[in-house]
Amino acid sequence: MFNVFVGFITYIITRETIYYINLREAYFSSPRVSSRLSPRIVLFTALPGKYLDESVLKASLPFAKRIWYVCNCKRLEELVEEQEKCAKALESAEVKLSKIAVKKHVKGEMHISADPEVTTSATDSWVLKKERPTVKTIPIIGKKLDAVDYYRKKLAELIPNIEAEQKRCQTTKGIRVSAAFVEFETQSAAQAAYIKPFWKQPGNIQASAIGIPGKEDVVWPNLGIGKLEKVIRTILANAIIVLLILFWSIPVGLATALADIDKLSESVKFLGFIKKLPKPILGLISGLLPSTLVSTLLSLVPSICRGK
């Protein structure tokens, strides 16, 4: 009887697997999907040094059409992030200055003539220099500067640097990391390159992904990780998960032990006072508290695994 049951389960799993494979193949072969660019693009990682040359990599991959290398643009990212912060700070300072000027205008407190030769902007007619928003170059101990002028000058310095860094990232081959997106002429060629084992690929390069829908689905900092570093990270991550499972059982076990508060108070003598508590409080301790603690502990696991 048991053998019949195992055979039936095996049949069901095999049938559903074949159905899934056929359905997946039909989906990727449909005109709606096959006409897209993403099914023809394969991400290769752990590229040896010589394959960072586009002509060498294209010659090694049959039916390769175009290649986009992943570059180390950390400096560019830092500049862009700083530019966004400056732009937001400038906007905030401009809004604050406008509010002060509007309040003065409503009250009719013009402090100087509105002569364009005397004033440089409309707000100068209403806002004194000491009333303008300020910023400190160093928090607390820094020198006070006019916020609007400071952020405008900083943006004027950042924009040319960003443009120069963008050109450097587009032209310099030295900043390429060991990863590339390769577009193939046909979807079947891309699929063949993706399923080919890495030890049969030229230079043992590794096909990591195919059909990536968008740039937001790629963890860009991880693309430059080499094979050795990837193995070491995998071993360390698995070891941490195993230790986490072993040690996490201790607080979870203690939390679930609260559900049987009678046995717990009998086993641990100094908890005997719990029996003297009112029944509603005992109900909360034995009913609501264990489930709340367990759910809280389990909710922490994904954050710890993600390193957040």
C-alpha positions in Angstrom: 0.0 0.0 0.0 2.8 2.4 0.9 4.6 1.6 -2.4 1.4 2.5 -4.3 1.1 5.8 -2.5 4.8 6.7 -3.2 4.3 5.8 -6.8 1.2 7.9 -7.1 3.0 10.9 -5.5 5.9 10.4 -7.9 3.6 10.3 -10.9 1.8 13.6 -9.8 5.1 15.4 -9.2 6.5 14.2 -12.6 3.3 15.2 -14.4 3.2 18.7 -12.9 6.9 19.2 -13.6 6.5 18.3 -17.3 3.4 20.6 -17.4 5.4 23.5 -15.9 8.3 23.0 -18.3 6.0 23.0 -21.3 4.0 26.0 -20.0 7.3 27.9 -19.3 8.6 27.1 -22.8 5.3 28.2 -24.4 5.4 31.5 -22.4 9.0 32.4 -23.4 8.3 31.4 -27.0 5.2 33.6 -27.3 5.5 36.6 -29.6 4.8 39.0 -26.7 7.9 37.8 -24.7 10.2 36.8 -27.5 10.0 40.2 -29.1 11.4 41.8 -26.0 15.1 42.6 -25.5 15.5 41.0 -22.1 15.0 37.3 -23.1 18.0 37.8 -25.5 20.3 39.2 -22.8 22.5 37.0 -20.6 24.4 38.2 -17.6 28.0 36.8 -17.3 30.0 37.1 -14.1 33.5 36.2 -12.9 35.0 37.2 -16.3 38.8 36.7 -16.5 40.9 39.8 -17.3 41.3 39.1 -21.1 37.5 38.9 -21.5 37.1 42.5 -20.4 38.0 43.3 -24.0 34.8 43.5 -26.0 36.3 42.0 -29.2 37.7 39.0 -27.3 34.4 38.2 -25.5 32.3 38.7 -28.6 34.6 36.3 -30.5 34.3 33.7 -27.8 30.4 33.7 -27.6 28.6 32.5 -30.8 25.8 34.8 -32.0 26.8 37.6 -29.6 25.4 40.9 -30.9 26.2 43.6 -28.3 28.0 43.7 -25.0 27.6 46.1 -22.1 30.3 45.9 -19.4 29.6 46.7 -15.8 31.7 49.5 -14.5 32.9 50.6 -11.1 31.2 53.9 -10.8 31.4 54.4 -7.0 32.9 57.8 -7.3 30.2 58.9 -9.7 27.5 57.5 -7.4 29.0 59.5 -4.5 29.0 62.7 -6.6 25.4 62.2 -7.7 24.3 61.5 -4.2 26.0 64.6 -2.9 24.4 66.6 -5.8 20.9 65.4 -4.8 21.5 66.4 -1.1 22.7 69.8 -2.2 19.7 70.3 -4.5 17.3 69.4 -1.7 19.1 71.6 0.8 19.1 74.5 -1.8 15.4 74.0 -2.4 14.7 74.0 1.3 16.7 77.2 1.8 15.0 78.9 -1.1 11.5 78.0 0.2 12.5 79.3 3.7 13.8 82.5 2.2 10.6 83.0 0.1 8.5 82.5 3.2 10.4 85.2 5.1 10.1 87.6 2.1 6.3 86.9 1.7 5.7 87.6 5.4 7.7 90.9 5.2 5.8 91.8 2.0 2.4 91.2 3.6 3.4 93.4 6.6 4.9 96.0 4.2 8.3 95.9 5.9 10.6 96.8 2.9 13.9 97.8 4.4 15.7 99.2 1.3 14.7 100.6 -2.1 13.6 98.2 -4.8 16.1 99.8 -7.2 17.5 97.0 -9.3 21.0 98.6 -9.0 20.9 98.2 -5.3 19.2 94.8 -5.0 20.2 91.6 -6.8 16.9 89.7 -6.3 13.3 90.4 -5.3 13.9 89.0 -1.8 16.8 91.5 -1.1 14.2 94.3 -1.0 12.4 92.6 2.0 14.9 90.3 3.8 17.9 91.6 5.7 21.2 89.7 5.2 21.1 88.5 8.8 17.6 87.1 8.3 18.5 84.9 5.4 18.9 81.1 6.0 22.4 80.1 7.0 24.4 76.9 7.0 27.5 75.8 8.9 30.4 74.2 7.1 31.1 72.1 10.1 28.2 71.2 12.5 28.1 73.3 15.7 31.6 74.8 15.4 31.6 75.7 11.7 31.4 79.2 10.2 28.0 80.5 9.3 27.4 81.0 5.6 24.5 82.1 3.5 22.7 78.8 2.7 21.4 79.8 -0.7 24.8 81.1 -2.0 26.7 78.2 -0.4 24.6 75.5 -2.0 24.5 77.3 -5.4 28.3 77.4 -5.5 28.6 73.8 -4.4 26.2 72.7 -7.2 28.2 74.7 -9.7 31.3 72.8 -8.6 29.6 69.4 -8.6 27.9 69.4 -12.0 31.2 69.7 -14.1 32.8 67.0 -11.9 29.8 64.7 -12.5 29.9 65.3 -16.2 33.7 64.6 -16.3 33.2 61.4 -14.3 30.4 60.3 -16.6 32.7 60.6 -19.6 35.4 58.7 -17.8 33.1 55.9 -17.0 32.0 55.7 -20.6 35.5 55.7 -22.1 37.9 54.1 -19.6 38.2 50.3 -19.7 40.2 50.2 -16.5 37.1 50.7 -14.3 35.3 47.6 -15.7 34.4 44.9 -13.2 34.3 41.2 -14.0 30.7 41.2 -15.3 29.0 41.9 -18.6 25.5 41.9 -20.2 25.6 40.2 -23.6 22.8 40.5 -26.1 22.5 37.6 -28.5 20.9 37.6 -32.0 18.2 35.1 -31.1 16.4 33.9 -28.0 17.5 30.3 -28.6 21.2 31.4 -28.8 20.8 33.3 -25.5 19.2 30.2 -23.8 21.9 27.9 -25.1 24.6 30.2 -23.7 22.8 30.4 -20.4 22.3 26.7 -19.8 25.8 25.8 -20.9 27.9 24.7 -17.9 30.5 27.2 -16.8 33.3 24.7 -17.3 32.4 24.5 -21.0 32.2 28.2 -21.4 35.2 30.0 -22.8 37.5 30.9 -19.9 35.1 29.3 -17.4 32.9 32.4 -17.4 29.6 31.9 -15.6 26.1 32.7 -16.9 24.3 34.1 -13.9 21.0 35.3 -15.2 18.8 35.6 -18.3 15.8 37.7 -19.1 16.4 40.4 -16.4 13.3 42.7 -16.7 14.9 45.9 -15.4 17.9 47.5 -13.8 16.1 47.7 -10.4 16.2 43.8 -10.3 20.0 43.8 -10.3 22.2 44.1 -7.2 24.9 46.1 -8.9 27.6 46.1 -6.1 27.6 42.3 -6.1 28.4 42.0 -9.8 32.1 42.4 -9.3 32.4 39.5 -6.8 34.8 36.9 -8.1 34.5 33.1 -7.8 36.7 32.7 -4.7 35.0 35.5 -2.9 31.6 34.1 -3.8 32.5 30.7 -2.4 33.8 32.2 0.8 30.7 34.4 1.2 28.5 31.4 0.7 30.3 29.3 3.3 30.2 32.2 5.8 26.5 32.9 5.2 25.6 29.2 5.6 27.6 29.0 8.8 25.9 32.1 10.2 22.4 30.7 9.3 23.2 27.4 11.0 24.4 29.1 14.2 21.4 31.4 14.1 19.1 28.4 13.9 20.8 26.7 16.9 20.9 29.8 19.1 17.5 31.2 18.1 15.8 28.1 19.5 16.8 29.1 23.0 14.7 32.4 23.2 11.9 30.8 21.2 11.8 27.9 23.6 11.7 30.2 26.6 8.9 32.3 25.0 6.8 29.2 24.2 7.3 27.9 27.8 5.2 30.8 29.0 2.2 29.1 27.5 2.3 26.5 30.2 2.7 28.9 33.1 1.7 26.4 35.8 4.4 23.9 35.0 6.9 26.8 34.6 6.1 28.2 38.0 6.4 24.7 39.6 9.8 24.1 37.9 11.2 27.5 38.7 10.6 28.3 42.4 11.1 32.1 42.3 8.3 32.3 39.7 5.8 30.9 42.2 4.3 34.4 42.8 2.8 34.2 39.2 0.1 31.8 40.5 -1.1 34.5 42.9 -1.8 37.0 40.1 -5.4 37.7 39.0 -6.8 35.4 36.3 -7.0 38.0 33.6 -3.3 38.8 33.9 -2.5 35.0 34.0 -4.5 34.7 30.8 -2.5 37.5 29.1 0.8 35.9 30.2 -0.1 32.4 29.1 -2.1 33.3 26.0 -1.1 36.6 24.4 2.5 37.1 25.6 4.0 33.8 24.2 2.6 34.3 20.7 3.7 38.0 20.7 7.2 37.2 21.8 7.5 34.3 19.3 6.2 36.5 16.4 8.6 39.3 17.4 11.6 37.0 17.5 10.7 35.4 14.1 10.2 38.8 12.5 13.8 39.7 13.4 15.2 36.8 11.4 14.8 38.2 7.9 16.3 41.6 9.0 19.3 39.8 10.5 19.8 37.6 7.4 19.7 40.8 5.2 22.1 42.5 7.4 19.7 45.4 8.3 
